[in-house]
Amino acid sequence: MKVHLGVDKDSELIHSVVTTSANVHDLIPVAELLHGDEEVVYAVAAGFCEAVAGYQGIANRAEMAGKPTTFRVAMRPGKRRGLPDTPDGKLLNLIEMAKAHIRAKGEHPFRVIKQQFGFQKTRLCGMAKNRCKVNVLAALTNLFLARRKLLTVA
């Protein structure tokens, strides 16, 4: 099972959740994760795996045609290691670091789901039951991440 989350980079809160079986490619549920008002997408936090370079070619997909969204996807690790030691190469490396810092915000909800709520393995039989549990955990994660803001307002 894979859990795909759409996370806002400013508030770090989850706005969409999609679960798929493990044999589905990460690019398939991307259209469901986007709410439509995005201008820039750095990465869609992809389930309990860390392969954000797997989103290469997302802008060329049919469901993304005609949308003004800009995708800033990670450079493949081998290509990044091969960057030359020139000012241009160093600039490209700094750009990749900046993208990684923004993408890291999308990983924080996964940390909360795994560490705070202990959801590291699926223990229920069936995708529907696990999808329900993940949706509840996503709502609890939003409350957990926004708890300080909620307490200061009240």
C-alpha positions as CSV (number, residue, x, y, z in Angstrom):
1,M,0.0,0.0,0.0
2,K,1.2,3.5,-0.8
3,V,-0.1,6.7,0.8
4,H,0.1,9.9,-1.4
5,L,-0.4,13.3,0.3
6,G,-1.0,16.7,-1.1
7,V,0.6,19.2,1.4
8,D,0.5,23.0,1.4
9,K,4.1,24.4,1.6
10,D,3.1,27.4,3.7
11,S,0.9,25.8,6.4
12,E,2.4,22.3,6.0
13,L,-1.1,20.9,6.4
14,I,-2.5,18.0,4.3
15,H,-5.2,19.0,1.8
16,S,-5.6,15.7,-0.1
17,V,-5.0,12.0,0.5
18,V,-4.9,9.2,-2.0
19,T,-4.1,5.6,-1.3
20,T,-3.0,3.1,-3.9
21,S,-1.7,-0.5,-4.0
22,A,2.1,-0.7,-4.0
23,N,2.3,-1.7,-7.7
24,V,0.8,1.6,-8.9
25,H,3.4,4.1,-10.2
26,D,3.7,7.4,-8.2
27,L,2.6,9.5,-11.2
28,I,-0.8,7.9,-11.5
29,P,-2.6,9.6,-8.6
30,V,-1.0,13.0,-9.0
31,A,-4.0,14.6,-10.6
32,E,-6.2,13.6,-7.6
33,L,-3.7,15.2,-5.2
34,L,-3.8,18.7,-6.8
35,H,-6.7,20.9,-5.9
36,G,-6.4,23.1,-9.0
37,D,-5.1,26.4,-7.6
38,E,-1.4,25.5,-7.5
39,E,1.0,27.7,-9.3
40,V,4.1,25.7,-8.4
41,V,4.4,22.1,-7.4
42,Y,7.7,21.0,-5.9
43,A,6.8,17.4,-5.3
44,V,3.8,15.5,-4.2
45,A,4.8,13.6,-1.1
46,A,4.8,10.0,-2.2
47,G,3.8,7.3,0.2
48,F,6.3,5.7,2.5
49,C,9.1,5.8,-0.1
50,E,11.6,8.6,-0.7
51,A,11.9,8.5,-4.5
52,V,10.9,12.1,-5.4
53,A,13.0,12.0,-8.6
54,G,10.4,9.4,-9.8
55,Y,8.2,12.4,-10.7
56,Q,10.3,13.2,-13.7
57,G,8.0,13.8,-16.7
58,I,5.0,14.8,-14.6
59,A,4.4,18.0,-16.7
60,N,4.1,15.9,-19.9
61,R,1.2,13.8,-18.6
62,A,-2.2,14.1,-20.3
63,E,-4.1,15.1,-17.1
64,M,-1.6,18.1,-16.7
65,A,-2.1,19.5,-20.2
66,G,-3.5,23.0,-20.2
67,K,-2.8,23.7,-16.5
68,P,-0.6,26.7,-15.7
69,T,1.1,24.7,-12.9
70,T,4.9,24.7,-12.9
71,F,6.6,21.5,-11.6
72,R,10.0,21.7,-9.9
73,V,11.0,18.0,-9.6
74,A,14.2,16.7,-8.1
75,M,17.1,16.1,-10.4
76,R,18.1,12.4,-10.6
77,P,20.8,11.6,-8.0
78,G,23.4,10.4,-10.5
79,K,22.9,13.6,-12.6
80,R,23.3,15.8,-9.5
81,R,26.5,14.0,-8.4
82,G,27.9,14.6,-11.9
83,L,27.4,18.3,-11.8
84,P,30.6,20.1,-12.7
85,D,32.6,22.1,-10.2
86,T,32.0,25.3,-12.0
87,P,29.9,28.4,-11.0
88,D,27.0,27.0,-13.1
89,G,27.2,23.6,-11.5
90,K,27.3,25.1,-8.1
91,L,24.3,27.2,-8.9
92,L,22.3,24.2,-10.1
93,N,23.3,22.4,-6.9
94,L,22.0,25.3,-4.8
95,I,18.7,25.3,-6.7
96,E,18.4,21.6,-6.0
97,M,19.1,22.3,-2.3
98,A,16.4,24.9,-2.3
99,K,13.9,22.5,-3.9
100,A,14.8,19.9,-1.3
101,H,14.1,22.3,1.6
102,I,10.6,23.0,0.3
103,R,10.0,19.3,-0.5
104,A,11.0,18.4,3.1
105,K,7.9,20.3,4.4
106,G,5.8,17.7,2.5
107,E,7.6,14.9,4.5
108,H,6.7,16.3,7.9
109,P,3.1,14.8,7.9
110,F,4.6,11.4,7.1
111,R,6.8,11.7,10.2
112,V,3.8,12.5,12.3
113,I,1.7,9.6,10.9
114,K,4.6,7.2,11.4
115,Q,6.1,8.3,14.7
116,Q,3.4,10.1,16.6
117,F,0.6,7.7,15.6
118,G,2.6,4.6,14.9
119,F,1.2,3.8,11.5
120,Q,4.2,2.1,9.9
121,K,2.6,-1.1,8.7
122,T,-0.9,-1.8,7.5
123,R,-2.5,-4.2,9.9
124,L,-6.0,-4.2,8.4
125,C,-7.1,-6.4,5.5
126,G,-8.4,-4.6,2.5
127,M,-7.7,-1.2,0.9
128,A,-11.0,0.3,2.0
129,K,-10.3,-0.2,5.7
130,N,-6.7,1.1,5.3
131,R,-7.9,4.1,3.3
132,C,-10.3,5.0,6.1
133,K,-7.6,4.7,8.7
134,V,-5.2,6.9,6.6
135,N,-7.9,9.5,6.2
136,V,-8.5,9.7,9.9
137,L,-4.7,9.8,10.5
138,A,-4.4,12.7,8.0
139,A,-7.1,14.7,9.8
140,L,-5.4,14.0,13.2
141,T,-2.0,14.9,11.7
142,N,-3.5,18.3,10.6
143,L,-4.7,18.9,14.1
144,F,-1.3,17.8,15.6
145,L,0.6,20.1,13.2
146,A,-1.7,23.1,13.8
147,R,-2.1,22.6,17.6
148,R,0.0,25.6,18.6
149,K,-1.9,27.9,16.2
150,L,-5.2,26.5,17.5
151,L,-4.2,27.0,21.1
152,T,-3.1,30.6,20.7
153,V,-6.3,31.5,18.9
154,A,-8.6,30.0,21.6
